[in-house]
């Protein structure tokens, strides 16, 4: 890190702009800042999930993911730099395969839920999808490395599988979507 912040407020952003990791300022409502902010939000949701208490392997995976999300934020903050590599995307696939190997085949859609940790994981998954959409939007306007998009795509898949693992740990099974169901009897 080139600079350390000794004073948190600078007042330079009061005009609706923010500084990038490279020279220059851009609007706080730009596609780039939206993508950076959504990746940061995702990282915070993952922190809440970890704080809820998850199995050791999942915690280790999520800690690694948090570091990589900071790398991704740095990459987005410094156009022209690449920190997410194909190896990190492959690592997510390996983690995904490891967690998925003991799960039964998926035959139905799953509702978000199945215990607090699983529900928090589903929230992180949906924020990850939003971060992915924000990066795709940015990539329509400016150069964004393919690995950044691939990382978020694979991470959302990993969070889905983690939610399944956590639901089975906490509730015994996932909450399955039932298409042929009767409405709840509110009078009985």
Secondary structure as the mmCIF struct_conf table of DSSP 4:
data_model
#
loop_
_struct_conf.conf_type_id
_struct_conf.id
_struct_conf.beg_label_comp_id
_struct_conf.beg_label_asym_id
_struct_conf.beg_label_seq_id
_struct_conf.end_label_comp_id
_struct_conf.end_label_asym_id
_struct_conf.end_label_seq_id
BEND BEND1 UNK A 6 UNK A 8
BEND BEND2 UNK A 11 UNK A 11
HELX_RH_3T_P HELX_RH_3T_P1 UNK A 12 UNK A 15
BEND BEND3 UNK A 16 UNK A 16
STRN STRN1 UNK A 17 UNK A 19
BEND BEND4 UNK A 21 UNK A 23
STRN STRN2 UNK A 25 UNK A 27
TURN_TY1_P TURN_TY1_P1 UNK A 28 UNK A 29
BEND BEND5 UNK A 30 UNK A 30
HELX_RH_AL_P HELX_RH_AL_P1 UNK A 31 UNK A 52
HELX_RH_AL_P HELX_RH_AL_P2 UNK A 56 UNK A 77
BEND BEND6 UNK A 78 UNK A 78
TURN_TY1_P TURN_TY1_P2 UNK A 79 UNK A 80
HELX_RH_AL_P HELX_RH_AL_P3 UNK A 86 UNK A 100
TURN_TY1_P TURN_TY1_P3 UNK A 101 UNK A 102
BEND BEND7 UNK A 103 UNK A 103
HELX_LH_PP_P HELX_LH_PP_P1 UNK A 104 UNK A 106
BEND BEND8 UNK A 108 UNK A 108
STRN STRN3 UNK A 110 UNK A 111
BEND BEND9 UNK A 112 UNK A 112
BEND BEND10 UNK A 114 UNK A 115
HELX_RH_AL_P HELX_RH_AL_P4 UNK A 116 UNK A 141
BEND BEND11 UNK A 142 UNK A 142
HELX_RH_AL_P HELX_RH_AL_P5 UNK A 146 UNK A 171
BEND BEND12 UNK A 172 UNK A 173
STRN STRN4 UNK A 175 UNK A 176
BEND BEND13 UNK A 179 UNK A 180
HELX_LH_PP_P HELX_LH_PP_P2 UNK A 182 UNK A 184
BEND BEND14 UNK A 186 UNK A 186
#
